[in-house]
Amino acid sequence: MEKYFIKKYWEEDNEMYYFHIENGYVEREIILDKNKNEFIKLSKVVQQCKKYFLCDQPLDSVEWDISDYISEKEFETVWNKKQ
């Protein structure tokens, strides 16, 4: 089972995304919307809002930059933050 963690900023939306990916699919996702100061957690169990949905497309074909990869510890630290 391949498991990795990604942190990616999309400038056009001013949003930071964190992904927990296993076998090419997103297990958990965090969205930090800097325009609206929103902190959103999504998973197969947690769905915090109706505006965003957990990515359901495989991401194993995405060519991530080496700087996009983060540790599991970094992901968990953000995931466990209170809003």
C-alpha positions in Angstrom: 0.0 0.0 0.0 1.5 3.3 -1.1 0.7 6.2 1.3 2.0 9.7 1.0 1.1 13.3 2.0 0.9 16.4 -0.1 0.7 20.1 0.6 -0.2 22.3 -2.4 -1.0 25.9 -2.8 -3.2 27.0 -5.7 -2.6 30.7 -6.2 -5.6 31.3 -8.5 -8.0 30.3 -5.7 -5.8 31.4 -2.8 -6.3 28.0 -1.2 -3.9 25.6 0.5 -4.7 21.9 0.1 -3.3 19.0 2.2 -3.9 15.5 0.9 -3.5 12.1 2.5 -3.3 9.7 -0.4 -3.3 5.9 -0.3 -3.1 3.8 -3.5 -3.6 6.9 -5.6 -6.8 8.0 -3.9 -7.5 10.8 -1.4 -8.3 9.4 2.0 -8.4 12.8 3.8 -8.2 16.3 2.6 -7.8 19.7 4.3 -8.6 23.0 2.6 -7.5 26.3 3.9 -9.4 29.0 2.0 -7.4 32.2 2.7 -10.0 34.5 1.1 -12.8 33.4 3.5 -10.6 32.3 6.4 -12.1 28.8 6.2 -10.6 25.6 7.5 -12.3 22.6 6.0 -11.6 18.9 6.7 -12.9 16.2 4.4 -12.6 12.4 4.6 -14.7 9.4 3.8 -16.2 9.8 7.3 -16.0 13.6 7.9 -17.8 16.0 5.5 -17.8 19.5 7.0 -19.5 21.5 4.4 -21.6 21.3 1.3 -19.3 23.6 -0.8 -16.4 21.2 -0.9 -16.3 17.5 -1.5 -13.5 14.9 -1.0 -11.6 14.4 -4.2 -12.9 11.1 -5.7 -10.6 10.9 -8.7 -7.3 9.1 -8.6 -4.3 11.4 -8.1 -1.6 8.8 -8.7 -0.9 10.3 -12.2 -0.3 13.8 -10.9 3.3 14.9 -11.2 3.8 16.5 -7.8 6.9 18.7 -7.2 9.3 17.3 -4.7 8.5 20.3 -2.5 4.8 19.2 -2.4 5.6 16.1 -0.3 5.2 16.5 3.4 5.6 14.1 6.4 2.7 12.2 7.9 3.4 14.1 11.1 3.0 17.5 9.4 -0.3 16.4 7.9 -1.6 15.1 11.2 -0.6 18.3 13.0 -2.8 20.3 10.6 -5.6 17.7 10.7 -5.7 17.8 14.5 -5.9 21.6 14.8 -9.1 23.1 16.1 -10.9 25.5 13.8 
